[in-house]
Every structure is written in structure tokens, then in C-alpha cells.
């Protein structure tokens, strides 16, 4: 088949697919009901292509331009609260579902969801706190536990529940178990409410959970990389294993929308060699924002398999490669234990204030969070965004 024939076949497939999706939604916007005859409708991917979505009838909906723009924005936490409330109301084991209930008198708190659950011949009251993965990046798990403990003091004999459409790390799960907090994570919610999810109206969260239910493999690529990272020993012996592994992780996390990592590039003078460079040609989203605001035409990455924290020297090595008319002004150091609080942090601040070079440090915990987010269908770049915001707000 020639290239022109492939193009014609693709256009034919796209036209046929568009016709099927429009027919499925009665030639109207799936959200607001605007008819195609009034406003030309657009096809939207429920799970974006760069997060593993497909151009299939199951992953496409018809939207008017306004609703399409709204859907492209990250959903708010209240949308998850509404979605979970709807599932609870339609599940036979739950009753008396109430949102944003006020607790206490002297000190008042507002719980996301209150409901009663049938367990055999008895009922128990559940106080459910909903958090999205992005919020959990900011709020440490101990802060969430403290919040639920305040609810417990006001409600007495109630079961505390943390609901999150994502995956927590083992140590966070253990912390919740130690405080008798029940965790409803992505897998639990998908399995417990599978029938209700399938019957729920189309939405961002319905797509997330349907994707989880439809997975066949038991171990994702992201989990395999997490396991490999944990098996890689810090130190000189495994430095090449670590460097190669970081290349695989960068590709898994960021391509697309970024281009595939280019390994071991040097500048013209051969004086500065970097482990990886990710070309940033993204036209929208986080990549475009980083290029416009921080000069990240390319993202320069150094991988350090040190058993210690990185210091001033490693920051300066990366900074020497960052040039306004070269690779750009943004770089990341990926290491095992982060940077020290004196030389590393001071030098990063100095490079930003004096030369406008932005350098962030990602440790094992950050990398694991990013891989878990990617596995759950959430944007892994939120971890990078959080790092930048914390740095800027600390200045």
C-alpha cells in the first residue's frame, strides 16, 4: 500500500468512526445536548492518546467545542465526590448517602460523604474523605489521617474511609491501616462498583475506572519499572544499570508528548556530557508551558546512582550544559536520595536567581509517584509541577 493509499484509508476510517460516534450519542453533545445541526460537534478522547487512550468508538465521545475545552481541563475534586456519591446511591449495600455534611458543634468540619453500609444483619456509618492523586501530592498521608481523626472524635463509632482514584504506595497503605482507616483506591473502587460504573453517565472518572476494569495484564509496565528501580542498588556497581533504567523510565513517563530521550550527548567543546536529553516539541500542555515559561526547548537530565545525596558539584555540572541558545534552561537530576540541604539547595537557588536556570531534583519516591500516576491514567508531570511550585514559593 502506497503512502497516498494509507492516507486515504485513514481518512475513510476517521470519517466512518466519526459517523459511528455521532450516531451513538444521537448527533448531540454528550454533556450539554447541543445538536450537531446547531454547532458542529467534535470527537474527544475520554482517555487522551498520550495517557494510553485509543482512537476507538469506546474511547470517543461527541462534544460541542465549549464542552470539549472543559473536558480537556483536569477535573476538580468535587467531580470525584459527585461521581462516588452517585455510585453509592445505586449500590444495594449503601443507603442514606449525603454529601458535604457538617460534623460537630464547637468545632465544625465538613465531610465529603456520609453513608451507611450494610454488613450482614448490621449497619455501620462511613465517613468518606475524597482526595484526588494530585491533591495527595501536596497533602502528606499523615495530614489526611489527622483530618480523619478529627472526624472520628466528632462522630464516635464510625468507620473512616479515604477514597482516591489512584494507587498509594505500600508505606502509605500501612499508615492508614495502623490508624484503622479503610482505603478505597482505584482497584477497590473499580471492583466494588463495577456494575454501577458501567451504568454511570459518561464522564472523565467513568472512563478512568472502565479502563482499569478492562485491563488484562496483572503487572503494568510502570509497576515493572518500579520493581526494577527497587532492585537496583545505589553505588558504582550498578551505575550503568541505573542510567539505562532511568532512560526507560523517562520514555515511559514523557513520550509522547516529548520525543524519545537521546542518551549521552555532549556540547561542541566535549566538556559537558549529559545522560539524557528529551526534545520538547509539545504544542500544548505541560511541555508547551515549560518551553514558554522556563526555556525548556530540551529537557536535560542527569542520572546519579549515588548512595549519598547529591551536592553542589552535581548541580554545577548540569548547569554548565544549560544555555539559552543551546539546550535551554531547564534540567532535572534524577538520583536515589535527593539533594543535601546546604550545597545542593543553595546552588539551585543561585542558578535560578542569577542565571535563570531552573534545576529540580527527583529522588526514588518522586519517580515511583510518577510511575504510579502514569499507571492510573493520571499526568505524571504533576510531580514535576509540584517540585517547581514548591521551589518558587520557597524563594
Residue, then its C-alpha position, 0 to 999 in steps of 0.5 A: x500500500x502506497x503512502x497516498x493509499x494509507x492516507x486515504x484509508x485513514x481518512x475513510x476510517x476517521x470519517x466512518x468512526x466519526x459517523x459511528x460516534x455521532x450516531x451513538x450519542x444521537x448527533x448531540x453533545x454528550x454533556x450539554x445536548x447541543x445538536x450537531x445541526x446547531x454547532x458542529x460537534x467534535x470527537x474527544x478522547x475520554x482517555x487522551x492518546x498520550x495517557x494510553x487512550x485509543x482512537x476507538x468508538x469506546x474511547x470517543x465521545x461527541x462534544x460541542x467545542x465549549x464542552x470539549x475545552x472543559x473536558x480537556x481541563x483536569x477535573x476538580x475534586x468535587x467531580x470525584x465526590x459527585x461521581x462516588x456519591x452517585x455510585x453509592x446511591x445505586x449500590x444495594x449495600x449503601x443507603x442514606x448517602x449525603x454529601x458535604x455534611x457538617x460534623x460537630x458543634x464547637x468545632x465544625x468540619x465538613x465531610x465529603x460523604x456520609x453513608x451507611x453500609x450494610x454488613x450482614x444483619x448490621x449497619x455501620x456509618x462511613x465517613x468518606x474523605x475524597x482526595x484526588x492523586x494530585x491533591x495527595x501530592x501536596x497533602x502528606x498521608x499523615x495530614x489526611x489521617x489527622x483530618x480523619x481523626x478529627x472526624x472520628x472524635x466528632x462522630x464516635x463509632x464510625x468507620x473512616x474511609x479515604x477514597x482516591x482514584x489512584x494507587x498509594x504506595x505500600x508505606x502509605x497503605x500501612x499508615x492508614x491501616x495502623x490508624x484503622x482507616x479503610x482505603x478505597x483506591x482505584x482497584x477497590x473502587x473499580x471492583x466494588x462498583x463495577x456494575x454501577x460504573x458501567x451504568x454511570x453517565x459518561x464522564x472523565x472518572x467513568x472512563x478512568x475506572x472502565x479502563x482499569x476494569x478492562x485491563x488484562x495484564x496483572x503487572x503494568x509496565x510502570x509497576x515493572x519499572x518500579x520493581x526494577x528501580x527497587x532492585x537496583x542498588x545505589x553505588x558504582x556497581x550498578x551505575x550503568x544499570x541505573x542510567x539505562x533504567x532511568x532512560x526507560x523510565x523517562x520514555x515511559x513517563x514523557x513520550x509522547x508528548x516529548x520525543x524519545x530521550x537521546x542518551x549521552x550527548x555532549x556540547x561542541x567543546x566535549x566538556x559537558x556530557x549529559x545522560x539524557x536529553x528529551x526534545x520538547x516539541x509539545x504544542x500544548x500542555x505541560x511541555x508547551x508551558x515549560x518551553x514558554x515559561x522556563x526555556x525548556x526547548x530540551x529537557x536535560x537530565x542527569x542520572x546519579x546512582x549515588x548512595x549519598x545525596x547529591x551536592x553542589x558539584x552535581x548541580x554545577x555540572x548540569x548547569x554548565x550544559x544549560x544555555x539559552x541558545x543551546x539546550x535551554x534552561x531547564x534540567x532535572x537530576x534524577x538520583x536515589x536520595x535527593x539533594x543535601x540541604x546546604x550545597x545542593x539547595x543553595x546552588x539551585x537557588x543561585x542558578x535560578x536567581x542569577x542565571x535563570x536556570x531552573x534545576x529540580x531534583x527527583x529522588x526514588x519516591x518522586x519517580x515511583x509517584x510518577x510511575x504510579x500516576x502514569x499507571x492510573x491514567x493520571x499526568x505524571x508531570x504533576x510531580x514535576x509541577x509540584x517540585x517547581x511550585x514548591x521551589x518558587x514559593x520557597x524563594 
